[in-house]
Amino acid sequence: MRSSRLATLLGAIVPVTLLAACASGGGVPRPRPFPGASLPAETAPAEARAEPGTPAGPSPVAGLSAVVATALTLQGTPYRNGGSEPSRGLDCSGLVQWVFAQHGTALPRQTTEQFTVGARVAAADVRPGDLVFFSTVSRGASHVGIALGDGRFVHAPSSRGVVRVERYDDSAYWSTRFVGARRVAPAGPGGDLVASGFPASTQAD
């Protein structure tokens, strides 16, 4: 009698236990992580499992970083009014045009024309690779450089005669002459370089 009651009781408990274990859909309940802990690898989204530093795909930001890297290799290149080749010297817009050309993006030759391409960027939103413009020898944009972030830019000024890095945010000279910034997205992978068709310029910088 007592045995049959025990058998009946066990027969009722075991199915309920199995049902509770399957309620999560996985058969065996998975341990829940403490607040802030990462999910187990097999349940985390694919993007969360990517290795640190693995690019998610082509992006304008990645392209602009490459532009910055190329521009920095030109430090020390002699300034030459109208120059558009590092081997023969560069002026400000020649520097910008040459650097972007290395990444498949054709820009016009003159600073005033470069000031019309891409998208306008607020001074507070300037990021590495953006073009920064200044009024120097004439009203409006007459000098251009490539932003590096943290208020710095690389450019080809006529004074002291070489491509170099300077600050423009806290410089008494450059900060008062800043007239705007533009963002030009470099061509994606496989993008062909298109001849700009713009005439060479002999403008002063």
Secondary structure, DSSP 8 states (H G I E B T S, - for coil): -HHHHHHHHHHHHHHHHHHHHHTTSSSS------TT----TTTS-GGGGS-TT---S--HHHHHHHHHHHHHTTTT-BB-TT-EEGGGEE-HHHHHHHHHHTTT----SSHHHHTTSSEEE-GGG--TT-EEEE-SSSSS--EEEEEEETTEEEE--STTSB-EEEESSS-TTTTTTEEEEEE-----TT---------------
